[in-house]
Amino acid sequence: MLGLGDMGSAIARTFISRGYRTTVWNRTASKALPLVDSGATAAPTAAEAVAASRLVVVCLLDSTAVDEVLGAVDAAAAGTVLVNLTSGSPQQARANERWANERGAAYLDGKIMGDPPYVGTPNVMFPFSGSRSAFEAHGPMLRELGTVVYHGEDAGSAAVEFMAQVAMGYEILIGFLHTLRLVQAEGADVADFAERAASSVASLSPLLTSIGNAVRTGDYPPDLGALNVQAALMDDLISHRESIGVDVVRMREVKDLMDRRIADGFGAQGFSSLFELLAKS
Ligand code: FVH
């Protein structure tokens, strides 16, 4: 285990508690002490930690830290299975795989969605991608960490899932924060509203699935009602927000897309059909 921050330590503790012989290394060596007390062996260098085990799990702050630590490991990676759980992009994952393969190591890229205290329970999601044979060989050990899903041989696929899930979370939550600004500006209680919003959001999940299918097939039902009807609300929604000083950027984006889709003759379709207007890079 290379990297003993909040997440790395939680992962090492899980392996130790499940009876796996665990060797740990961290840039700041003192962070290894509590794990040594729990039964791990601390290695003085990352290269020596790697030499001590066939499965090498890396969980560091970012890709810069990964590059630095792997740079120090270098040829010692030969014959190992390198599993990188550090957050990063699909491109970084593919570059790490090339680095590993060039040194005779197999590579698995994983990402973590959940909090350190819940590692070792199904509440933490671990998408993986890369070497299928390495995943099949070490899948049982990796499943000790949480809910594991394999996304295929392309080493970048787990990062695609991660980037999409995390970004979607931020897209939804920034919208929610602006909504709380609206609720607060109108003098209503934001916590009480959040309680009610939690159940409204819960009812959205079937809609996400149907929108996914609509985008896949290109067949857009009037989900949330026909755009012709929805668009009628947008002017009031925007002018209300403006009147109380709440952000309208996102609402203007929605209105602009609706107006364009209606102008293109698709007013009977639903919100999902706006996908057709989103920029294709
Ligand atoms: N913690 C969380 O809730 C989230 C949940 C979702 C996934 N993330 C990702 O997990 C990676 C590790 O995050 P972390 O929470 O363990 O982060 P820290 O506690 O800050 O520990 C960072 C470790 O990285 C080491 N480190 C940083 N820079 C370097 C470097 N240049 N060379 C070597 N090691 C480096 C640091 O070492 P030290 O400061 O203790 O010496 C820690 O071991 C991350 O990708 C999250 O996005 C966590």
Boltz pocket constraint, residues with backbone or C-beta under 6 A from the ligand:
constraints:
  - pocket:
      binder: B
      contacts: [[A, 3], [A, 4], [A, 5], [A, 6], [A, 7], [A, 8], [A, 9], [A, 26], [A, 27], [A, 28], [A, 29], [A, 31], [A, 59], [A, 60], [A, 61], [A, 62], [A, 64], [A, 65], [A, 68], [A, 69], [A, 85], [A, 86], [A, 87], [A, 88], [A, 112], [A, 113], [A, 114], [A, 115], [A, 116]]
      max_distance: 6.0
